[in-house]
Amino acid sequence: MFIPVEAFIGWRYTRARRRTRFVSLISAIAIGGVALGIAALITILSIMNGFERELRDRLLGMSAHITIDSPAGPLPDAAASAALIGSAAQVVGVAPFITAEALLTHQGEVHGVRVFGIQPAREDQVTSVGSRMRRGDFNALQAGRFNIVLGRGLAEALRVELGERVTLVLPEPMRTAAGVVPRLKQVTVVGIFEAGVQDYDEATAFMALEDTGRIFRTAGRITGWRARLEDPFQAPSVAAQLQTRLPDLRVSDWTNTHTNLFRALQTEKIVMFVILLLSVAVAAFNLVSTLVMVVGEKQTEIAVLATLGMTPRRILRVFMTQGLMIGVAGVALGSTAGVLVALNVETIVGGLEALFHFQILSADVYYISRIPAELVPLDVVIAVLAATLLCLLAPLYPAWQASRIRPAEALRHE
């Protein structure tokens, strides 16, 4: 009684009868296509969000939220800058570091490496290197022992094990009576870490701060400070505040350091969204063929409705309503399925791997051996709105065609 006539008739046209079962089958296929497309869209976006979160966590675990150094070299007054950094809002940890580049050699293998001189106790306040140790002890980096911790990829490339000694070739040569010779220093491998990021695992090493200063002759001065924040997403604003307090130093945050990487991930996500949305569009425009068939079969009924006084605009609404019902049904089913799959993707993938005895991401090949997923409500809302808009546009032509049917011509042979 309270349902508009257009909606009532549109709903009746979607129901299967003896004469219209084929049309109803096509409608069901259209609903299934829309549902499958939007479910795939939500699931893939969630998986991409999960990989981005995993990569961000691994990067933030190895690099500090904010780095303060000097373009001119070692810091002239480290104590004063440390006090200003520690007093800033959101800062929960500060640690000094010395960084330099060198070569590591072992058993004929030579690889470039970026050496970080750190204090293990304070380094745990700003990074999670200590918790990412695969073998050895991060706290074995004690001053005077000239120990070193290598990334897993670097250790495998050098074919080195714990307790073995590797040779550090320094970039500044040493002048002797026999001429210029390279400066060499043997150090002992006491640990191997795995960050899950290629740049760190294959080209990064850690040593004690004092030992690094002696080897690279920094005259007791540090390269800079690294700070950790309570909320890493506040890094740009905190970095701007520190830059005003320390105008002579260079302040950078993790969003600037890895901006190209995260920008590439965002671009890839947008491209994937567009590609998957096109599949939803193909399914949505199957509604066109469905409604064209309905209009062709219902010409007589449309003509009768017109003779009873239904205006062309109301006839247009009938088929717009029918198309929207089919589209909304597909969107509702697909979004529900997509959300459920996204929330349980790890369980589903684990079950498939156990069933087929096949691991999708092998731990021996990939740094990530599982498929992570993070469901972002905004992505779901955007996907649902975009799919609904496509389903609303698809019935326009068939509905317009139905509104132009002339009763006299349609009823001529009845």
C-alpha positions in Angstrom: 0.0 0.0 0.0 2.8 2.4 0.9 5.2 1.3 -1.9 5.3 3.5 -5.0 3.7 2.0 -8.1 7.0 2.3 -10.0 8.9 0.3 -7.4 6.1 -2.3 -7.1 6.1 -3.0 -10.9 9.9 -3.0 -11.1 10.0 -5.6 -8.3 7.4 -7.7 -10.1 9.4 -7.6 -13.3 12.5 -9.1 -11.5 10.6 -12.1 -10.2 10.8 -15.4 -12.2 7.6 -16.6 -13.9 7.1 -19.3 -16.4 7.5 -17.0 -19.4 10.3 -14.9 -17.9 12.6 -17.4 -16.4 15.3 -16.8 -18.9 15.2 -13.1 -18.2 15.4 -13.8 -14.5 18.4 -16.0 -15.0 20.1 -13.2 -16.8 19.2 -10.9 -13.9 20.7 -13.4 -11.5 23.9 -13.6 -13.6 24.1 -9.8 -13.6 23.7 -9.7 -9.7 26.4 -12.4 -9.4 28.8 -10.4 -11.7 28.4 -7.2 -9.7 28.8 -9.1 -6.5 31.9 -10.9 -7.7 33.5 -7.7 -9.0 33.0 -5.6 -5.8 34.0 -8.6 -3.6 37.3 -8.8 -5.5 37.7 -5.0 -5.4 37.4 -4.9 -1.6 39.5 -8.0 -1.0 42.4 -6.8 -3.2 42.4 -3.3 -1.7 42.5 -4.9 1.8 45.4 -7.1 0.8 47.3 -4.1 -0.6 46.7 -2.2 2.6 48.0 -5.1 4.5 51.2 -5.3 2.5 51.6 -1.5 2.8 51.2 -1.8 6.6 53.6 -4.7 6.8 56.2 -2.7 4.8 55.7 0.4 6.9 56.1 -1.4 10.1 59.3 -3.1 9.0 60.7 0.2 7.7 59.8 2.0 10.9 61.3 -0.8 12.9 64.7 -0.2 11.3 64.7 3.5 10.8 63.9 6.2 13.3 60.8 8.4 13.0 63.0 11.5 12.9 66.7 11.9 12.1 68.7 15.0 13.0 72.2 15.5 11.4 74.4 18.2 10.1 75.1 18.8 6.4 78.6 19.9 7.3 79.5 16.6 9.0 79.7 15.5 12.7 77.6 17.5 15.2 79.6 20.3 16.9 77.6 20.3 20.1 75.7 17.0 20.5 74.7 17.6 24.2 72.8 20.8 23.4 70.9 19.3 20.5 70.1 16.2 22.4 68.4 18.3 25.2 66.3 20.2 22.7 65.2 17.0 20.9 64.3 15.2 24.1 62.2 18.0 25.3 60.0 18.1 22.1 56.5 16.8 22.2 55.8 13.2 21.2 59.5 12.2 21.6 59.8 9.0 23.6 63.4 8.0 22.8 66.6 9.6 21.5 69.8 7.7 20.4 73.1 8.9 18.9 74.6 7.4 15.8 77.6 7.5 13.5 77.2 6.4 9.9 79.8 5.8 7.2 80.2 3.7 4.1 82.9 1.0 3.5 83.5 -2.4 2.0 83.3 -5.8 3.7 85.4 -8.7 2.4 85.4 -12.4 3.4 86.6 -15.4 1.4 87.1 -13.4 -1.7 83.6 -11.8 -1.6 83.4 -8.0 -1.6 80.3 -6.0 -0.8 79.5 -2.4 -0.1 78.0 -1.7 3.4 76.7 1.2 5.3 78.0 1.0 8.9 75.9 2.4 11.8 77.7 3.1 15.0 75.1 2.8 17.8 74.7 2.2 21.5 72.6 -1.0 21.9 70.8 0.1 25.1 69.7 3.5 23.6 69.2 2.1 20.1 66.4 -0.1 21.5 64.5 3.1 22.3 64.3 4.2 18.7 64.4 1.1 16.5 63.6 -2.6 16.8 66.9 -4.0 15.5 67.5 -5.9 18.7 64.1 -7.8 18.3 64.8 -8.7 14.7 68.0 -10.7 15.5 67.9 -14.2 13.9 71.2 -15.3 15.4 73.6 -13.8 17.9 73.1 -11.1 20.5 72.6 -7.4 19.7 74.0 -6.4 23.1 77.4 -8.0 22.2 78.2 -4.7 20.4 80.4 -3.5 23.3 83.0 -0.8 23.0 86.6 -1.9 22.4 85.8 -5.4 21.1 85.2 -4.3 17.4 82.2 -6.6 16.9 79.7 -6.2 14.1 76.1 -7.3 13.4 75.2 -7.9 9.7 71.9 -8.2 7.8 70.9 -11.7 6.7 71.3 -11.0 3.0 74.8 -9.4 3.5 75.9 -12.4 5.7 74.8 -14.9 3.1 76.5 -12.9 0.3 79.8 -12.9 2.3 79.3 -16.5 3.3 80.1 -15.7 6.9 78.9 -17.3 10.1 78.8 -16.2 13.8 82.3 -15.9 15.3 84.1 -15.4 12.0 86.1 -12.4 11.2 85.5 -10.1 8.2 87.7 -7.3 6.9 86.4 -3.8 6.8 88.0 -1.7 4.0 87.8 2.0 4.8 87.3 4.6 2.0 90.2 6.8 3.3 93.6 5.3 2.4 96.6 5.4 4.7 99.9 7.1 3.6 103.0 5.1 4.4 106.6 5.1 3.3 105.8 2.5 0.8 103.0 4.7 -0.6 99.3 4.9 -0.3 97.7 1.7 1.0 94.0 1.0 2.0 93.1 1.1 5.6 91.8 -2.3 6.8 90.2 -3.4 10.1 89.2 -6.9 11.0 85.9 -7.2 13.0 84.1 -10.2 14.5 80.5 -11.1 13.4 78.5 -11.5 16.6 74.9 -11.3 15.2 72.7 -11.5 12.1 69.4 -9.6 11.8 66.6 -9.8 9.4 64.6 -6.7 8.8 62.5 -8.0 5.9 63.5 -5.0 3.8 66.1 -5.6 1.1 68.0 -2.3 1.5 68.7 -3.1 5.2 69.3 -6.8 5.0 71.8 -6.6 2.1 73.7 -3.4 2.8 73.6 -2.5 6.5 75.8 -3.4 9.5 75.9 -2.2 13.1 78.9 -1.6 15.4 79.4 -0.1 18.8 79.4 3.7 18.7 82.9 4.1 20.1 84.5 1.5 17.8 82.9 3.1 14.8 84.3 6.5 15.8 87.8 5.1 16.2 87.7 3.3 12.9 86.3 6.2 10.9 88.2 8.9 12.9 85.3 11.1 13.8 87.3 12.6 16.7 84.7 11.6 19.3 81.8 13.3 17.6 78.6 11.7 16.4 76.9 12.0 13.0 73.5 12.8 14.5 70.5 11.8 16.6 67.6 9.5 15.9 64.3 10.0 17.7 61.2 7.9 18.1 57.7 9.3 18.6 54.7 8.2 20.4 52.7 8.5 17.2 54.8 8.1 14.0 52.2 9.9 11.9 52.9 13.1 13.8 56.5 13.0 12.5 56.1 15.8 9.9 54.7 18.3 12.4 57.3 17.4 15.1 60.1 17.6 12.5 59.0 21.1 11.6 59.1 22.1 15.2 62.5 20.7 15.7 63.8 22.4 12.6 62.8 25.8 14.0 64.6 24.9 17.2 67.7 23.6 15.4 68.0 25.9 12.3 71.7 24.9 11.7 70.9 21.2 11.6 69.0 19.1 9.1 65.8 17.4 10.3 64.1 14.7 8.3 61.3 12.3 9.1 60.4 8.9 7.8 57.7 10.2 5.4 60.4 12.1 3.6 63.0 9.4 3.7 60.7 6.8 2.1 58.4 9.1 0.2 59.1 7.6 -3.2 58.3 4.1 -2.0 55.0 5.0 -0.3 54.0 7.1 -3.3 54.6 4.2 -5.6 52.5 2.0 -3.4 49.7 4.6 -3.4 49.9 4.9 -7.2 49.8 1.1 -7.5 46.7 1.0 -5.3 44.9 3.6 -7.3 45.7 1.8 -10.6 44.5 -1.5 -9.1 41.3 0.2 -7.9 40.6 1.5 -11.4 41.3 -1.9 -13.1 39.0 -3.7 -10.7 36.4 -1.0 -10.9 36.3 -1.6 -14.7 35.4 -5.2 -14.0 32.6 -4.0 -11.8 31.5 -1.7 -14.7 31.4 -4.6 -17.1 29.2 -6.6 -14.7 27.1 -3.5 -14.1 26.5 -2.9 -17.7 25.2 -6.4 -18.1 22.2 -4.8 -16.7 21.7 -3.1 -20.0 21.2 -6.4 -21.9 19.0 -7.7 -19.1 16.7 -4.6 -19.2 16.7 -4.5 -23.0 15.3 -8.0 -23.0 12.8 -7.1 -20.3 11.6 -4.1 -22.3 11.3 -6.2 -25.4 9.2 -8.8 -23.6 7.1 -6.3 -21.7 6.1 -4.0 -24.6 2.5 -5.0 -24.4 2.3 -4.4 -20.6 4.1 -1.1 -21.0 1.6 -0.1 -23.7 -1.3 -1.0 -21.3 0.2 1.0 -18.5 0.5 4.0 -20.9 -3.1 3.7 -21.9 -4.1 3.6 -18.2 -2.5 7.0 -17.8 1.1 6.2 -16.7 3.3 8.9 -18.1 6.6 8.2 -19.9 8.6 9.6 -16.9 6.9 7.1 -14.6 7.5 4.2 -17.0 11.2 5.3 -17.1 11.2 5.1 -13.2 9.9 1.5 -13.4 12.9 0.2 -15.2 15.3 2.5 -13.4 14.0 1.0 -10.2 14.3 -2.6 -11.6 17.9 -1.9 -12.6 18.8 -0.3 -9.3 17.3 -3.2 -7.4 19.4 -5.7 -9.3 22.5 -3.5 -8.9 22.0 -2.9 -5.2 21.4 -6.6 -4.6 24.7 -7.3 -6.3 26.5 -4.6 -4.4 25.1 -5.7 -1.1 26.1 -9.4 -1.6 29.5 -8.5 -3.0 30.4 -6.0 -0.3 29.3 -8.5 2.4 31.4 -11.2 0.8 34.4 -8.9 0.3 34.4 -7.8 3.9 34.1 -11.3 5.2 37.0 -12.5 3.0 39.2 -9.5 3.8 38.7 -10.1 7.6 39.5 -13.8 7.2 42.0 -13.8 4.3 44.9 -15.3 6.3 42.6 -18.2 7.6 41.3 -18.8 4.1 44.8 -18.8 2.5 46.1 -21.1 5.2 43.2 -23.5 4.7 43.9 -23.5 0.9 47.6 -24.1 1.4 46.9 -27.0 3.8 44.3 -28.5 1.4 46.5 -28.3 -1.7 49.9 -28.8 0.1 51.3 -25.6 -1.5 52.7 -22.5 0.0 51.8 -19.3 -1.9 54.6 -17.2 -0.4 57.5 -19.4 0.5 59.6 -18.2 3.5 62.8 -19.2 1.6 62.1 -16.9 -1.2 60.0 -14.0 0.1 60.5 -11.9 3.2 56.7 -12.1 3.9 55.5 -15.7 4.1 51.8 -14.9 4.8 49.3 -12.7 3.0 48.3 -9.8 5.3 45.1 -7.8 5.0 43.9 -4.6 6.5 40.3 -3.6 6.0 39.9 0.2 5.7 36.3 1.3 6.0 36.9 4.3 3.7 37.9 1.9 0.9 34.7 -0.1 1.4 32.6 3.1 1.3 34.3 4.3 -1.9 34.0 0.9 -3.6 30.3 0.6 -2.7 29.4 4.2 -3.8 31.3 3.7 -7.1 29.6 0.4 -7.9 26.2 1.8 -6.9 26.7 4.8 -9.3 27.7 2.5 -12.1 24.6 0.3 -11.5 22.5 3.5 -11.5 23.9 4.7 -14.8 23.5 1.3 -16.5 19.6 1.2 -16.8 19.3 4.7 -18.3 19.2 3.6 -21.9 16.8 0.7 -21.6 14.5 2.8 -19.3 14.5 5.6 -21.8 13.8 3.2 -24.6 10.8 1.8 -22.6 9.4 5.3 -22.0 9.4 6.0 -25.8 7.1 3.0 -26.6 3.9 4.1 -28.4 0.8 2.2 -27.2 -0.9 2.1 -30.5 2.1 0.4 -32.3 2.7 -2.0 -29.4 -1.0 -3.1 -29.2 -1.6 -3.3 -33.0 -1.1 -7.0 -33.3 -2.5 -8.0 -29.9 
